[in-house]
């Protein structure tokens, strides 16, 4: 199966034509789409989309840039965790890009991340991990749960050493459209064990070549699969088969 395991159809970029976007994805062979929550509002929207469209599955979570919502996270997200098409927790993790705010937000981000991981452990659900310029602290936090939680490092960023540590801890690795134009990432992607790789678009972001600069859409996960197959010198069919099995196993779909 060709599966987009990370696509924000719950964002405003798609509010006017989400039906069309899903239809066009199906037309090129995308069979399933995971829509992750990034805040309380978008988590709710992800669940609504999953209930409306057969092809859509949801995860619920609060992204670290929405730290202001941290106080009500467990109570709010808990409302959705028993639903049939809610298949994971996240997007969660750490984002240290804004250095000016780190003194105020670092500890809060880590506590929010811990809350998500505790819910994932309790429910036995996979967690979608966001890591932006915070690899060392992300590893410190998830090491507390080693062997107790599973999931995926969304839009993998990091060096080969970080990749080895993530794989050793049992996590999957998500690869997005930026692999088509990021030379350093291409080198890393060649080293990801195929049995640990899943495909993502992160739509509406990270649009692959040749459509870079335009809104990304789930149909473009096919371009990601084709590109990775080419640089790894394997068939497109094998890439689709293996990453599809990985996604199905990871999210239980």
C-alpha positions as CSV (number, residue, x, y, z in Angstrom):
1,X,0.0,0.0,0.0
2,X,1.1,3.5,-0.7
3,X,0.4,5.4,2.5
4,X,1.0,9.0,3.5
5,X,1.7,8.7,7.2
6,X,1.8,12.4,8.0
7,X,-0.4,14.9,6.2
8,X,-2.1,18.0,7.7
9,X,-5.4,17.9,5.9
10,X,-6.7,19.5,9.1
11,X,-4.9,22.7,8.5
12,X,-6.5,25.9,7.0
13,X,-4.6,25.3,3.7
14,X,-7.1,22.6,2.9
15,X,-10.3,24.0,4.3
16,X,-11.7,24.9,0.9
17,X,-10.9,21.7,-1.1
18,X,-10.1,18.8,1.1
19,X,-12.5,16.5,-0.8
20,X,-10.7,17.2,-4.0
21,X,-7.3,16.7,-2.5
22,X,-8.3,13.3,-1.1
23,X,-9.9,12.3,-4.5
24,X,-6.7,13.3,-6.4
25,X,-4.5,11.3,-3.9
26,X,-6.7,8.2,-4.4
27,X,-6.5,8.7,-8.2
28,X,-2.7,8.2,-8.1
29,X,-2.8,5.2,-5.8
30,X,-2.6,6.6,-2.3
31,X,-4.7,4.2,-0.2
32,X,-4.5,5.6,3.3
33,X,-3.6,8.9,4.9
34,X,-2.7,9.6,8.5
35,X,-3.7,13.1,9.7
36,X,-1.9,14.2,12.9
37,X,-3.2,16.8,15.3
38,X,-0.9,19.7,16.2
39,X,-3.1,21.5,18.6
40,X,-6.5,21.0,20.3
41,X,-8.4,22.5,17.4
42,X,-6.5,20.5,14.7
43,X,-6.7,17.3,16.7
44,X,-10.5,17.6,16.8
45,X,-10.5,18.4,13.0
46,X,-8.3,15.3,12.4
47,X,-10.8,13.1,14.1
48,X,-13.7,14.7,12.2
49,X,-11.9,14.0,8.9
50,X,-11.2,10.4,9.9
51,X,-14.9,9.9,10.7
52,X,-16.0,11.4,7.4
53,X,-13.5,9.7,5.0
54,X,-12.8,6.0,4.8
55,X,-9.2,6.6,3.7
56,X,-8.3,8.9,6.6
57,X,-7.0,8.0,10.1
58,X,-6.2,10.5,12.9
59,X,-3.7,11.0,15.6
60,X,-4.2,13.6,18.4
61,X,-1.6,15.7,20.1
62,X,-0.3,19.2,20.8
63,X,2.9,20.3,19.0
64,X,5.5,22.0,21.1
65,X,5.0,25.3,19.4
66,X,1.5,25.3,21.0
67,X,2.9,25.1,24.5
68,X,0.2,27.5,25.7
69,X,-2.3,24.6,25.5
70,X,-0.3,22.3,27.8
71,X,-2.5,22.6,30.8
72,X,-5.5,20.8,29.4
73,X,-3.8,18.3,27.1
74,X,-4.4,15.0,28.9
75,X,-8.1,15.7,29.6
76,X,-8.8,17.0,26.1
77,X,-7.0,14.4,24.1
78,X,-8.3,11.6,26.3
79,X,-11.8,12.2,24.8
80,X,-10.6,10.8,21.5
81,X,-8.2,8.0,22.4
82,X,-10.9,5.2,22.4
83,X,-12.2,6.0,19.0
84,X,-11.7,3.4,16.3
85,X,-9.9,5.6,13.8
86,X,-7.6,7.4,16.2
87,X,-4.5,5.4,15.8
88,X,-1.7,7.4,17.5
89,X,-0.6,10.3,19.7
90,X,1.1,13.3,18.4
91,X,2.5,15.3,16.8
92,X,4.6,15.9,19.9
93,X,8.2,16.4,20.8
94,X,10.6,19.3,21.1
95,X,11.2,22.4,19.0
96,X,14.2,24.5,19.9
97,X,14.3,26.7,16.8
98,X,13.3,29.9,18.5
99,X,16.3,30.5,20.8
100,X,14.9,33.7,22.2
101,X,12.0,31.8,23.8
102,X,13.9,28.7,25.0
103,X,14.5,29.9,28.6
104,X,10.7,30.2,29.0
105,X,9.6,27.2,27.0
106,X,12.2,24.5,27.3
107,X,11.0,22.9,30.5
108,X,7.4,23.3,29.5
109,X,8.0,21.6,26.2
110,X,9.7,18.7,27.9
111,X,6.8,18.3,30.4
112,X,4.3,18.4,27.5
113,X,6.3,15.8,25.6
114,X,6.3,13.6,28.7
115,X,2.6,13.9,29.0
116,X,2.1,12.6,25.5
117,X,4.6,9.7,26.1
118,X,2.8,8.7,29.3
119,X,-0.5,8.6,27.4
120,X,1.1,6.6,24.6
121,X,2.5,4.1,27.2
122,X,-0.8,3.8,28.9
123,X,-2.8,3.3,25.8
124,X,-0.3,1.2,23.8
125,X,-0.5,3.7,20.9
126,X,2.4,4.9,18.7
127,X,3.7,8.4,19.1
128,X,4.6,10.8,16.3
129,X,7.8,12.7,17.4
130,X,8.8,16.1,16.2
131,X,12.4,17.0,16.7
132,X,13.8,20.4,15.6
133,X,17.3,21.3,16.8
134,X,16.7,19.3,20.0
135,X,18.1,15.8,19.3
136,X,20.0,15.5,22.6
137,X,17.0,16.4,24.8
138,X,14.6,14.3,22.7
139,X,16.8,11.2,23.3
140,X,17.0,12.0,27.0
141,X,13.2,12.1,27.3
142,X,12.4,9.1,25.2
143,X,15.1,7.0,26.9
144,X,12.9,7.1,30.0
145,X,10.4,5.1,28.0
146,X,12.7,2.8,26.1
147,X,10.9,-0.5,25.4
148,X,7.6,1.0,26.7
149,X,6.6,3.2,23.8
150,X,6.9,2.9,20.0
151,X,6.4,5.3,17.2
152,X,8.0,7.3,14.5
153,X,10.5,10.2,14.2
154,X,8.5,12.5,11.8
155,X,10.5,14.2,9.1
156,X,13.8,12.8,10.3
157,X,16.5,15.3,10.9
158,X,19.8,14.3,12.4
159,X,23.1,12.7,11.7
160,X,24.0,9.0,11.2
161,X,24.8,8.6,14.9
162,X,21.3,9.9,15.9
163,X,19.7,7.7,13.3
164,X,21.4,4.6,14.8
165,X,20.2,5.5,18.3
166,X,16.6,6.0,17.1
167,X,16.6,2.7,15.2
168,X,18.2,0.9,18.2
169,X,15.3,2.1,20.4
170,X,12.8,0.6,18.0
171,X,11.4,3.7,16.3
172,X,10.4,4.1,12.7
173,X,11.7,7.0,10.6
174,X,9.6,9.2,8.4
175,X,11.0,10.6,5.2
176,X,9.3,13.6,3.5
177,X,9.6,15.6,0.2
178,X,12.6,17.5,1.4
179,X,14.6,14.4,0.5
180,X,14.3,15.5,-3.1
181,X,16.4,18.7,-2.6
182,X,18.4,18.1,0.6
183,X,21.7,16.4,-0.2
184,X,22.6,15.7,3.4
185,X,19.3,14.0,4.0
186,X,19.7,11.9,0.9
187,X,22.8,10.5,2.4
188,X,21.0,9.6,5.6
189,X,18.0,8.1,3.8
190,X,20.3,5.7,2.1
191,X,21.2,4.3,5.5
192,X,17.7,3.9,7.0
193,X,16.8,0.2,7.2
194,X,14.0,-0.3,4.7
195,X,12.0,-2.2,7.4
196,X,12.1,1.0,9.6
197,X,11.1,3.6,7.0
198,X,7.7,5.2,6.4
199,X,6.7,7.8,3.9
200,X,5.3,11.3,4.7
201,X,4.4,14.5,2.9
202,X,3.9,16.8,5.9
203,X,1.4,18.6,3.6
204,X,1.0,21.5,3.1
205,X,4.7,21.8,3.8
206,X,7.9,20.3,2.3
207,X,6.7,20.0,-1.3
208,X,9.0,17.8,-3.3
209,X,10.7,18.8,-6.6
210,X,9.4,19.5,-9.2
211,X,6.5,21.3,-7.3
212,X,8.6,23.0,-4.7
213,X,7.0,26.4,-3.8
214,X,3.5,25.1,-4.3
215,X,1.2,23.7,-1.6
216,X,2.1,20.1,-0.9
217,X,-0.6,17.4,-1.1
218,X,-0.8,13.8,-0.1
219,X,-0.7,12.7,-3.8
220,X,3.0,13.8,-3.7
221,X,3.9,10.9,-1.4
222,X,4.2,8.9,-4.7
223,X,7.0,11.3,-5.8
224,X,8.7,10.7,-2.5
225,X,8.5,7.0,-2.9
226,X,9.8,7.2,-6.5
227,X,12.8,9.4,-5.5
228,X,13.9,7.2,-2.6
229,X,13.6,4.1,-4.7
230,X,15.8,5.7,-7.3
231,X,18.6,6.8,-4.9
232,X,18.5,3.4,-3.1
233,X,18.5,1.5,-6.4
234,X,15.4,-0.5,-5.7
235,X,12.1,-0.8,-7.5
236,X,9.3,1.5,-6.9
237,X,7.1,-1.5,-6.2
238,X,9.4,-2.8,-3.5
239,X,9.5,0.7,-1.9
240,X,5.7,0.9,-1.8
241,X,5.3,-2.6,-0.5
242,X,7.8,-2.3,2.3
243,X,6.9,1.2,3.5
244,X,3.2,0.3,3.3
245,X,3.7,-2.8,5.5
246,X,5.7,-0.7,7.9
247,X,3.0,2.0,8.1
248,X,0.3,-0.6,8.6
249,X,2.3,-2.3,11.4
250,X,3.1,1.0,13.1
251,X,-0.4,2.4,13.2
252,X,-2.4,-0.9,13.2
253,X,-4.3,0.0,10.1
